[in-house]
Amino acid sequence: MNFHVQHDKNQIVFEDNTTIPLYSKEGFKLISDLWLKMSWDQKHAYSFTWLGRPVIQIPEDIIRAQEVIYSVKPDVIIETGIAHGGALIFYATVCQAMGKGRVVGVDIDIRPNNRKAMETHELSNLITLIEGDSTSLKTVEMVKKQVSEKETVLVILDSGHDYNHVWKELEAYSPLVSAGSYIVATDGVQEFFHDIPRAKKDYPNYVETWPTNNPKKAAEDFATQNPDFIIEEPEFLFNEGNVDFRITYWPSAYIKRLR
Ligand SMILES: C[S@@+](CC[C@H](N)C(=O)[O-])C[C@H]1O[C@@H](n2cnc3c(N)ncnc32)[C@H](O)[C@@H]1O
């Protein structure tokens, strides 16, 4: 629905003339949802590094991931889709700080410069790289070899974002996830992004499917069909403010293993 921000009256007016206060939780959510779309259009996530490597995330998502990692304290974090390695190194940093854990990164195409940067990084001793399609049997077997049975495992899926690919990843990697830990299907916000100018320009043959063809839907269907898993919003570990929702590219992403 279209809306109009009236700064002089501190309110937001909708097409049907209903209003909400501009400076309210509801107003903040409305503007934040729009901010998410505008930030994606402007490639805001492509402007951060972590310990020298580009990390293609918005800061809130990466900070919330840290909160979950610190709560779960996994022995192994598996990330599919590593790109330049910034997120993988971020997760390795949290492991280093906790004095526990290591990371395994999977990507279909680890470019030589990215590989070199990760293999020579200060945290390289905590990082294992596996090149291959994250859903191929061969790759999944290689990942499984990196994990022993008693270890606590957390998985973050950030490779392909179409429904079928995420579904296959959920099926392949969820058996590795420990009870109480998570498999995280990132970038479900794609569901809401089909009308963004850059989405139409960069993904013309695919964008119309986004409302149903996205990681959020795959995660929700997976949790519905697998009673050992639920979608669970990570608890806010500290909150002295009014906002109790995440401003996120990762809605319905955190799939917790119950047993
Ligand atoms: C969005 S980027 C990952 C960003 C990274 N996680 C970060 O936070 O900086 C997606 C990556 O997934 C990889 N990818 C795409 N399809 C894949 C597949 N089938 N298997 C493994 N990796 C894949 C791409 O090569 C790309 O590097």
Ligand as a Chemical Component Dictionary entry (heavy atoms), coordinates in Angstrom:
data_LIG
# 
_chem_comp.id                   LIG 
_chem_comp.type                 NON-POLYMER 
_chem_comp.pdbx_formal_charge   0 
_chem_comp.three_letter_code    LIG 
# 
loop_
_chem_comp_atom.comp_id 
_chem_comp_atom.atom_id 
_chem_comp_atom.alt_atom_id 
_chem_comp_atom.type_symbol 
_chem_comp_atom.charge 
_chem_comp_atom.model_Cartn_x 
_chem_comp_atom.model_Cartn_y 
_chem_comp_atom.model_Cartn_z 
_chem_comp_atom.pdbx_ordinal 
LIG C1  C1  C 0  25.601 -14.707 -1.726 1  
LIG S1  S1  S 1  27.147 -15.407 -2.099 2  
LIG C2  C2  C 0  27.705 -15.883 -0.502 3  
LIG C3  C3  C 0  28.058 -14.727 0.387  4  
LIG C4  C4  C 0  28.800 -15.094 1.637  5  
LIG N1  N1  N 0  28.131 -16.111 2.389  6  
LIG C5  C5  C 0  28.962 -13.878 2.507  7  
LIG O1  O1  O 0  28.214 -13.740 3.487  8  
LIG O2  O2  O -1 29.834 -13.037 2.226  9  
LIG C6  C6  C 0  26.685 -16.901 -2.853 10 
LIG C7  C7  C 0  27.810 -17.887 -3.151 11 
LIG O3  O3  O 0  27.201 -19.145 -3.387 12 
LIG C8  C8  C 0  27.928 -19.839 -4.351 13 
LIG N2  N2  N 0  27.062 -20.852 -4.972 14 
LIG C9  C9  C 0  26.063 -20.664 -5.861 15 
LIG N3  N3  N 0  25.500 -21.848 -6.188 16 
LIG C10 C10 C 0  26.156 -22.790 -5.481 17 
LIG C11 C11 C 0  26.048 -24.211 -5.385 18 
LIG N4  N4  N 0  25.160 -24.884 -6.118 19 
LIG N5  N5  N 0  26.870 -24.868 -4.542 20 
LIG C12 C12 C 0  27.806 -24.187 -3.815 21 
LIG N6  N6  N 0  27.952 -22.854 -3.874 22 
LIG C13 C13 C 0  27.146 -22.156 -4.691 23 
LIG C14 C14 C 0  28.411 -18.753 -5.332 24 
LIG O4  O4  O 0  29.561 -19.209 -6.028 25 
LIG C15 C15 C 0  28.655 -17.580 -4.385 26 
LIG O5  O5  O 0  30.011 -17.515 -4.022 27 
# 
loop_
_chem_comp_bond.comp_id 
_chem_comp_bond.atom_id_1 
_chem_comp_bond.atom_id_2 
_chem_comp_bond.value_order 
_chem_comp_bond.pdbx_ordinal 
LIG C1  S1  SING 1  
LIG S1  C2  SING 2  
LIG S1  C6  SING 3  
LIG C2  C3  SING 4  
LIG C3  C4  SING 5  
LIG C4  N1  SING 6  
LIG C4  C5  SING 7  
LIG C5  O1  DOUB 8  
LIG C5  O2  SING 9  
LIG C6  C7  SING 10 
LIG C7  O3  SING 11 
LIG C7  C15 SING 12 
LIG O3  C8  SING 13 
LIG C8  N2  SING 14 
LIG C8  C14 SING 15 
LIG N2  C9  SING 16 
LIG N2  C13 SING 17 
LIG C9  N3  DOUB 18 
LIG N3  C10 SING 19 
LIG C10 C11 SING 20 
LIG C10 C13 DOUB 21 
LIG C11 N4  SING 22 
LIG C11 N5  DOUB 23 
LIG N5  C12 SING 24 
LIG C12 N6  DOUB 25 
LIG N6  C13 SING 26 
LIG C14 O4  SING 27 
LIG C14 C15 SING 28 
LIG C15 O5  SING 29 
# 
